Amino acid sequence: MLDRAFEEDRVLVTANVDDFLKLAHARDVHPGIIMLEDGAATRDQQLRYVRAAIAALAGVGAVTNKVLWVAPDESTTVEDIPPL
């Protein structure tokens, strides 16, 4: 899934934070990842988190080599993720 998203230059959305954060660090360049911090969120909660992420992206612009974190309270932060 990650390889395909990166090959197609798509931002990936996941609640599997630990695994995908490691994978993002392993890449020299990636189009960006949106991390939903609440891995146990219901479908409705996930939809609210994705909407919060989309709203945040409007102010951030490109997220190449960045992770946009979405907290359970729907607040967002952006972090640069350079390779390890």
JODA-V892160 format. One record per residue. RES is the residue in one letter. PSI is psi in degrees with one decimal (none if undefined). D_LAST is the distance of its C-alpha to the last C-alpha in whole Angstrom. Layout:
BEGIN
RES_PSI_D_LAST + RES_PSI_D_LAST
END
This chain:
BEGIN
M_-47.4_21 + L_-45.7_18 + D_-43.2_18 + R_-42.9_21 + A_-42.9_20 + F_-39.8_18 + E_-35.3_20 + E_7.9_23 + D_46.4_21 + R_142.2_22 + V_133.7_20 + L_139.6_20 + V_128.1_21 + T_153.4_21 + A_-0.4_21 + N_70.4_19 + V_-52.0_17 + D_-50.6_15 + D_-45.8_14 + F_-26.2_14 + L_-42.0_11 + K_-43.4_9 + L_-37.5_10 + A_-40.6_9 + H_-27.8_6 + A_-9.6_7 + R_141.7_9 + D_-39.7_9 + V_135.4_12 + H_154.0_13 + P_-7.5_17 + G_153.7_16 + I_137.9_16 + I_118.8_19 + M_119.3_19 + L_112.2_22 + E_-24.0_22 + D_92.0_25 + G_-13.9_25 + A_15.4_28 + A_146.1_30 + T_169.9_33 + R_-43.0_33 + D_-41.3_35 + Q_-42.9_32 + Q_-40.1_29 + L_-41.7_31 + R_-40.3_32 + Y_-42.1_28 + V_-39.5_27 + R_-39.8_30 + A_-39.7_28 + A_-43.1_25 + I_-41.9_27 + A_-40.6_29 + A_-37.0_26 + L_-31.0_25 + A_-33.5_28 + G_-17.0_27 + V_-37.3_23 + G_-140.5_24 + A_141.5_21 + V_25.4_18 + T_128.5_16 + N_31.4_12 + K_157.6_14 + V_129.3_15 + L_114.5_18 + W_134.7_19 + V_114.3_23 + A_163.8_24 + P_-24.7_27 + D_8.6_29 + E_8.8_28 + S_154.3_27 + T_150.4_23 + T_153.9_20 + V_136.0_18 + E_133.6_14 + D_137.3_12 + I_87.4_9 + P_160.3_6 + P_150.8_4 + L_none_0
END
